[in-house]
């Protein structure tokens, strides 16, 4: 049984940060994402629970900061009714940015015809794209009447947990089919930076983390046959072309899979044939599918009950 | 009439009206319409998919000439230089563009943030007089397009059926996602009449 891994974000100077990544590798943790920015670096990583103090000690020595990042390893779709200036960049982008601060990978999705009340609708392609994620977060506007009565039809066909954000202070029960509703994040035309706006974003992150916690708990009843970060590590070791991918997260972790940002037609065989030390290939443990996003590869890992064993 | 002396947003739920007022205020400041609008009233009925807006513009502001925003003087007399000390920096980019067009880029020097030196061959005294009356900015310019942009940005996005009426100093905008009822447009005209009656 693999060690229990805890998600953390390290923020510090780029000088000597490789000491952290080396220690992490020695401890059996995983580096999920490394974001260098001039002289600073942000490391998103999974650390074995009992070894967290070791990394923390080294981080303090390097004058960096280690904070818990409960959303690490999740891919969240931030859905806005359209891509018009009415919804973007504020507040939808501010919402996405705040989720990323807790380690989530976010994708902004603007629906083609999501605006309005009677006329709002989503396309089949859009619903399938959203369903590839772990969680869908819908960013709505100011009016309680719209959020309660009209907008929930955009939730139809979405089978992943749904979080809705909006301006009025409603209860989750008032918004049909939403798993969580977070208020006070409605339509605004300025950047969210006042203290009450930021505290609503904090509440949102907290509630999303709760949902992720429930999903993880649910999954632990019938665990995945292999951990997504383990697959990620093997991809980096066995498919060297992944190093040439320029997106910020060439391999994006999901709770029950991964998105590999390589063309499906060219690389899906290589992904399917990934070898594990235990002697199995990835295709025995997971479904390798073409993603709806560009021509990427989507891996959905099968459960232990389906495969019969876990590595 | 002062700038934005009346700024009312009405809706069934006061908190939502307040939130919407902040959106409209942001849009107005983004499009720099604060000085142009005197009174504005917006009525929102999300349950009917209706947005009504009436705006009363302030009396048209006079065009800005160089003497209004800068003081002109002499530079080095032997070289017939003209010196401009600008007081309102926001007009500097437009002024520079006009000066470059008139004298050429090499002849306009900016030794310091608010000071411009112009090298030229004419009589400096006459040049100062003609420069002083140079038109730098016209507040009316682009006002119409900015007003329409403001209306579209502040309306809920799905309300794509629109009516507008623009006169010399007033602007009416009605939007919905369904066919507009004549009564709604009538109400908007009524709103404007009420704004005009306000003292």
Interface residues (C-beta under 8 A of the other chain):
Chain A: X81 X82 X84 X85 X86 X87 X115 X116 X117 X118 X119 X120 X141 X142 X143 X144 X145 X146 X167 X168 X186 X187 X188 X189 X190
Chain B: X11 X13 X15 X16 X19 X20 X22 X23 X26 X27 X30 X44 X46 X47 X49 X153 X156 X157 X158 X159 X160 X177 X178
